[in-house]
């Protein structure tokens, strides 16, 4: 006997058998993988929408299948017990598990494909930066404005607002693995205000500081499906928690995970301490991205200039660099606009930001921090950071706590 109605969808295999009394036996397997000891999967047995029992096990082991079958059948009572006995349930589960791996293999078998000369060019969710069905990585040194730019992009797409970038409106989800929920909500209000929107305008968001991307995959996948999310933002790759970013396997796993959760995504990433021209970690981050975007910045007074340069573009010509101005006030970000000519001369000339500018920008983002924290976040030498914070008039002591000294930015500073 063979089960002819197995359905394979996004790595999940389902079998539905119609029973009496209008009920359906539903067998579902997900997380199907071939390991050294055999094929493993998470298998559930249900009646309609009700799960009777489930287990994560080696589907080739009869003892495990029998245990799951007994556990599920213990919940079948009344008239259904007369049309589905223990032996029938066990037999259906046996056949289902037997055909799991062949069904997955068949679903992903190669086919003969013809070239499509009439295929349209790449379509964008954000013109020149985010491709529909592709992944973009925005990278730069820590504390350079990536999170503000990422959130501004997310809000613009979610709201269909083309004030800064030409966007196509689509439901968007922002994943925060970096900061506290309170901090991100404060930033969202500032970004909304800066874009001319109501400060309280909501954005679909997951705040999961301290969790890995793998920890929240199931919740994200379900939310994306239920809410028709078409674009995902991750802040940031460094917090994905899947291993050493220098390892090829880690980079591939993160990119694969993002692709599984949502076909279109944008991830924020740091660049190496000594080289801001590429993403920190394995070259497979760059191999896995469809669009690479280098972010650099320069602080002038209360304004932060941000340059976005596309370093990789699959299937389309890279757009010219764009230069934005982020204006900050007493309550954080107050405006985002296209920068004026010569407003940020170092960015226009392609010169790197000075140490003072980097430290100032970082402290404006976090409010106050110790030299140790600043050094770890920016990648600069700790003794040089301590000397700069203590001797440059741009910085002031914001607080002392025991032996710890917290520095902030002087309210009326001007970077020399």
BADREN-992009 format. One record per residue (C-alpha): x, y, z; residue number from 1. Coordinates in nm, 2 decimals, m for minus. Layout:
BEGIN
      xx      yy      zz   nr
       X       Y       Z  NUM
...
***
This chain:
BEGIN
      xx      yy      zz   nr
    0.00    0.00    0.00    1
    0.12    0.35   m0.08    2
   m0.01    0.68    0.05    3
   m0.08    0.88   m0.27    4
   m0.18    1.21   m0.12    5
    0.14    1.32    0.05    6
    0.19    1.69    0.02    7
    0.54    1.85    0.04    8
    0.55    2.22    0.11    9
    0.85    2.42    0.23   10
    1.02    2.11    0.38   11
    0.70    1.99    0.55   12
    0.52    1.67    0.45   13
    0.15    1.62    0.52   14
   m0.09    1.33    0.48   15
   m0.47    1.37    0.53   16
   m0.70    1.07    0.56   17
   m1.08    1.13    0.56   18
   m1.26    0.95    0.84   19
   m1.62    0.90    0.95   20
   m1.81    1.17    1.14   21
   m1.65    1.44    0.93   22
   m1.31    1.40    1.09   23
   m0.97    1.38    0.93   24
   m0.65    1.20    1.04   25
   m0.36    1.44    0.98   26
    0.00    1.32    0.98   27
    0.26    1.60    0.96   28
    0.64    1.59    0.95   29
    0.87    1.88    0.96   30
    1.25    1.92    1.03   31
    1.31    1.62    0.81   32
    1.68    1.54    0.78   33
    1.90    1.25    0.69   34
    2.15    1.18    0.97   35
    2.42    0.92    1.02   36
    2.18    0.70    1.22   37
    1.88    0.74    0.98   38
    1.61    0.98    0.88   39
    1.48    1.20    1.16   40
    1.18    1.43    1.18   41
    0.93    1.59    1.41   42
    0.61    1.39    1.35   43
    0.26    1.48    1.48   44
   m0.06    1.28    1.47   45
   m0.38    1.48    1.47   46
   m0.76    1.48    1.42   47
   m0.84    1.79    1.22   48
   m0.68    2.08    1.39   49
   m0.63    1.89    1.72   50
   m0.28    1.74    1.78   51
   m0.31    1.41    1.96   52
    0.06    1.34    2.00   53
    0.40    1.43    1.85   54
    0.76    1.33    1.88   55
    1.10    1.41    1.73   56
    1.26    1.08    1.65   57
    1.43    0.84    1.40   58
    1.14    0.75    1.17   59
    1.31    0.43    1.07   60
    1.28    0.28    1.42   61
    0.96    0.08    1.47   62
    0.97    0.11    1.85   63
    0.95    0.49    1.82   64
    0.66    0.48    1.57   65
    0.47    0.23    1.78   66
    0.52    0.46    2.09   67
    0.38    0.76    1.90   68
    0.09    0.56    1.76   69
   m0.01    0.43    2.11   70
    0.02    0.78    2.26   71
   m0.20    0.93    1.99   72
   m0.46    0.65    1.99   73
   m0.51    0.69    2.37   74
   m0.69    1.02    2.29   75
   m0.93    0.87    2.02   76
   m1.26    0.79    2.18   77
   m1.63    0.76    2.09   78
   m1.75    0.68    1.73   79
   m1.40    0.75    1.58   80
   m1.26    0.45    1.77   81
   m1.49    0.23    1.56   82
   m1.37    0.35    1.22   83
   m1.00    0.38    1.31   84
   m0.85    0.11    1.52   85
   m0.50    0.09    1.66   86
   m0.37   m0.13    1.38   87
   m0.49    0.10    1.11   88
   m0.34    0.40    1.28   89
    0.00    0.22    1.32   90
   m0.01    0.11    0.96   91
   m0.08    0.46    0.83   92
    0.19    0.60    1.04   93
    0.44    0.33    0.92   94
    0.36    0.40    0.56   95
    0.38    0.78    0.62   96
    0.73    0.75    0.78   97
    0.85    0.51    0.51   98
    0.76    0.75    0.24   99
    0.88    1.07    0.41  100
    1.24    1.08    0.27  101
    1.15    0.97   m0.08  102
    0.88    1.24   m0.09  103
    1.13    1.50    0.01  104
    1.39    1.38   m0.24  105
    1.14    1.37   m0.52  106
    1.02    1.73   m0.44  107
    1.37    1.86   m0.47  108
    1.48    1.65   m0.77  109
    1.63    1.84   m1.06  110
    1.42    1.92   m1.37  111
    1.50    2.03   m1.72  112
    1.45    2.40   m1.74  113
    1.43    2.63   m2.04  114
    1.58    2.97   m2.05  115
    1.32    3.25   m2.03  116
    1.41    3.54   m2.26  117
    1.09    3.72   m2.17  118
    1.16    3.71   m1.80  119
    1.12    4.07   m1.65  120
    1.42    4.24   m1.49  121
    1.48    4.24   m1.12  122
    1.20    4.40   m0.92  123
    1.28    4.61   m0.61  124
    1.11    4.66   m0.28  125
    1.36    4.95   m0.23  126
    1.50    5.08   m0.55  127
    1.86    4.98   m0.60  128
    1.89    4.84   m0.25  129
    1.64    4.56   m0.18  130
    1.55    4.31   m0.45  131
    1.22    4.12   m0.43  132
    1.30    3.76   m0.34  133
    1.66    3.84   m0.25  134
    1.88    3.92    0.05  135
    2.07    4.25    0.12  136
    2.34    4.30    0.38  137
    2.42    4.65    0.51  138
    2.76    4.66    0.67  139
    2.98    4.91    0.85  140
    3.17    4.96    1.17  141
    2.97    4.95    1.50  142
    2.79    5.27    1.60  143
    2.78    5.43    1.26  144
    2.40    5.46    1.21  145
    2.32    5.12    1.06  146
    2.03    5.06    1.30  147
    1.87    5.39    1.23  148
    1.90    5.34    0.85  149
    1.77    4.99    0.87  150
    1.47    5.09    1.07  151
    1.40    5.39    0.84  152
    1.41    5.15    0.54  153
    1.18    4.91    0.72  154
    0.93    5.18    0.81  155
    0.94    5.33    0.46  156
    0.86    5.00    0.30  157
    0.59    4.91    0.55  158
    0.42    5.24    0.51  159
    0.48    5.27    0.14  160
    0.66    5.60    0.19  161
    0.90    5.71   m0.09  162
    1.02    6.03    0.07  163
    1.38    5.90    0.10  164
    1.39    5.59   m0.11  165
    1.16    5.47   m0.39  166
    0.98    5.18   m0.23  167
    0.70    4.93   m0.30  168
    0.47    4.90   m0.01  169
    0.46    4.56    0.16  170
    0.42    4.43    0.51  171
    0.75    4.43    0.69  172
    0.89    4.27    1.00  173
    1.18    4.40    1.21  174
    1.38    4.15    1.42  175
    1.58    4.31    1.71  176
    1.84    4.09    1.86  177
    2.07    4.38    1.97  178
    1.89    4.61    2.21  179
    1.62    4.62    2.47  180
    1.26    4.66    2.36  181
    1.23    5.00    2.53  182
    1.54    5.13    2.33  183
    1.40    5.01    2.00  184
    1.05    5.15    2.06  185
    1.21    5.49    2.14  186
    1.41    5.46    1.82  187
    1.10    5.37    1.62  188
    0.92    5.68    1.75  189
    1.21    5.89    1.64  190
    1.23    5.73    1.29  191
    0.85    5.77    1.25  192
    0.87    6.13    1.34  193
    1.18    6.19    1.12  194
    0.98    6.04    0.82  195
    0.68    6.26    0.89  196
    0.47    5.99    1.03  197
    0.28    5.96    1.36  198
    0.54    5.88    1.62  199
    0.32    5.60    1.76  200
    0.27    5.43    1.42  201
    0.33    5.06    1.48  202
    0.57    4.83    1.30  203
    0.57    4.45    1.32  204
    0.87    4.37    1.54  205
    1.03    4.09    1.74  206
    1.24    4.19    2.04  207
    1.45    3.89    2.13  208
    1.77    4.03    2.29  209
    1.98    3.74    2.42  210
    1.81    3.48    2.18  211
    1.96    3.33    1.87  212
    1.79    3.36    1.53  213
    1.75    2.98    1.54  214
    1.56    3.01    1.88  215
    1.29    3.22    1.72  216
    1.28    3.06    1.37  217
    0.95    2.88    1.43  218
    0.78    3.19    1.57  219
    0.91    3.41    1.29  220
    0.81    3.16    1.02  221
    0.45    3.13    1.15  222
    0.42    3.51    1.19  223
    0.55    3.57    0.83  224
    0.30    3.32    0.69  225
    0.00    3.44    0.90  226
    0.06    3.81    0.84  227
    0.18    3.80    0.48  228
    0.51    3.95    0.56  229
    0.71    4.00    0.24  230
    1.02    4.17    0.38  231
    1.23    4.09    0.69  232
    1.49    4.31    0.86  233
    1.75    4.15    1.10  234
    1.95    4.36    1.35  235
    2.20    4.21    1.35  236
    2.40    3.92    1.20  237
    2.65    3.94    1.48  238
    2.37    3.84    1.73  239
    2.24    3.55    1.52  240
    2.40    3.31    1.77  241
    2.47    3.02    1.52  242
    2.84    3.00    1.58  243
    3.17    3.17    1.49  244
    3.11    3.42    1.21  245
    3.45    3.34    1.06  246
    3.34    2.98    0.99  247
    3.19    2.90    0.65  248
    2.92    2.67    0.80  249
    2.80    2.95    1.03  250
    2.77    3.20    0.74  251
    2.59    2.95    0.52  252
    2.35    2.86    0.81  253
    2.26    3.22    0.88  254
    2.19    3.30    0.51  255
    1.99    2.97    0.47  256
    1.79    3.05    0.78  257
    1.70    3.40    0.66  258
    1.60    3.25    0.32  259
    1.38    2.99    0.49  260
    1.20    3.25    0.71  261
    1.13    3.51    0.43  262
    1.24    3.52    0.06  263
    1.32    3.89    0.09  264
    1.54    4.02    0.37  265
    1.78    4.28    0.49  266
    2.04    4.21    0.75  267
    2.27    4.45    0.93  268
    2.63    4.35    0.99  269
    2.95    4.48    1.13  270
    3.27    4.52    0.92  271
    3.62    4.41    1.05  272
    3.81    4.64    1.28  273
    4.08    4.71    1.04  274
    3.89    4.69    0.71  275
    3.55    4.85    0.65  276
    3.52    4.73    0.29  277
    3.34    4.40    0.36  278
    3.13    4.21    0.61  279
    3.30    4.07    0.92  280
    3.32    3.69    0.89  281
    3.33    3.43    0.63  282
    3.32    3.52    0.26  283
    3.01    3.31    0.24  284
    2.81    3.61    0.37  285
    2.90    3.80    0.05  286
    2.84    3.49   m0.15  287
    2.49    3.45   m0.01  288
    2.38    3.81   m0.04  289
    2.22    3.95   m0.35  290
    2.30    4.31   m0.26  291
    2.59    4.43   m0.05  292
    2.57    4.78    0.09  293
    2.86    4.95    0.25  294
    2.76    5.22    0.51  295
    3.00    5.49    0.63  296
    2.92    5.80    0.82  297
    3.05    6.14    0.93  298
    2.93    6.36    1.22  299
    2.90    6.73    1.18  300
    2.75    6.91    1.48  301
    2.42    6.75    1.56  302
    2.39    6.59    1.21  303
    2.51    6.25    1.10  304
    2.60    6.20    0.74  305
    2.55    5.85    0.61  306
    2.68    5.72    0.28  307
    2.53    5.40    0.12  308
    2.75    5.24   m0.15  309
    2.63    4.92   m0.33  310
    2.93    4.69   m0.34  311
    2.75    4.39   m0.49  312
    2.45    4.37   m0.71  313
    2.31    4.05   m0.86  314
    2.12    4.09   m1.19  315
    2.12    4.47   m1.20  316
    2.35    4.76   m1.24  317
    2.47    4.91   m0.91  318
    2.31    5.25   m0.84  319
    2.52    5.56   m0.77  320
    2.61    5.61   m0.40  321
    2.35    5.79   m0.19  322
    2.42    6.04    0.09  323
    2.17    6.10    0.37  324
    2.16    6.34    0.67  325
    2.02    6.23    1.00  326
    1.94    6.52    1.23  327
    1.94    6.46    1.61  328
    1.79    6.67    1.89  329
    1.71    6.65    2.26  330
    1.49    6.35    2.21  331
    1.69    6.16    1.96  332
    1.64    6.14    1.58  333
    1.42    6.43    1.45  334
    1.48    6.43    1.07  335
    1.61    6.22    0.78  336
    1.67    6.38    0.45  337
    1.90    6.38    0.14  338
    2.23    6.55    0.24  339
    2.32    6.89    0.09  340
    2.62    6.94   m0.13  341
    2.94    6.97    0.08  342
    2.75    6.92    0.40  343
    2.96    6.61    0.48  344
    3.29    6.67    0.28  345
    3.47    6.37    0.41  346
    3.20    6.13    0.29  347
    3.18    6.30   m0.04  348
    3.55    6.27   m0.08  349
    3.54    5.91    0.04  350
    3.77    5.97    0.34  351
    3.73    5.76    0.65  352
    3.57    5.91    0.96  353
    3.81    6.02    1.24  354
    3.84    5.84    1.57  355
    3.66    6.13    1.74  356
    3.37    6.12    1.50  357
    3.33    5.74    1.55  358
    3.34    5.77    1.93  359
    3.10    6.06    1.92  360
    2.85    5.88    1.69  361
    2.86    5.57    1.91  362
    2.79    5.77    2.23  363
    2.51    5.96    2.06  364
    2.35    5.62    1.99  365
    2.39    5.47    2.34  366
    2.38    5.79    2.55  367
    2.68    5.71    2.78  368
    2.93    5.43    2.81  369
    3.26    5.34    2.98  370
    3.59    5.35    2.78  371
    3.60    4.97    2.79  372
    3.25    4.94    2.64  373
    3.33    5.20    2.37  374
    3.65    5.02    2.28  375
    3.48    4.68    2.24  376
    3.20    4.83    2.03  377
    3.41    5.03    1.80  378
    3.72    4.80    1.78  379
    3.96    5.08    1.87  380
    4.25    5.03    2.12  381
    4.12    5.08    2.47  382
    4.40    5.30    2.59  383
    4.36    5.53    2.29  384
    3.98    5.54    2.35  385
    4.04    5.63    2.72  386
    4.28    5.91    2.63  387
    4.05    6.06    2.36  388
    3.74    6.05    2.59  389
    3.93    6.21    2.87  390
    4.11    6.48    2.67  391
    3.89    6.58    2.38  392
    3.64    6.86    2.46  393
    3.37    6.69    2.26  394
    3.33    6.44    2.55  395
    3.22    6.49    2.91  396
    3.19    6.27    3.21  397
    2.83    6.18    3.23  398
    2.83    5.96    3.54  399
    3.07    5.79    3.79  400
    2.97    5.46    3.95  401
    3.24    5.33    4.18  402
    3.56    5.30    3.98  403
    3.36    5.31    3.65  404
    3.35    5.64    3.46  405
    3.08    5.69    3.20  406
    3.14    5.93    2.92  407
    2.88    6.12    2.70  408
    2.88    6.38    2.43  409
    2.89    6.75    2.53  410
    2.55    6.90    2.44  411
    2.69    7.19    2.22  412
    2.99    7.00    2.08  413
    3.13    7.06    1.73  414
    3.37    6.79    1.60  415
    3.70    6.94    1.52  416
***
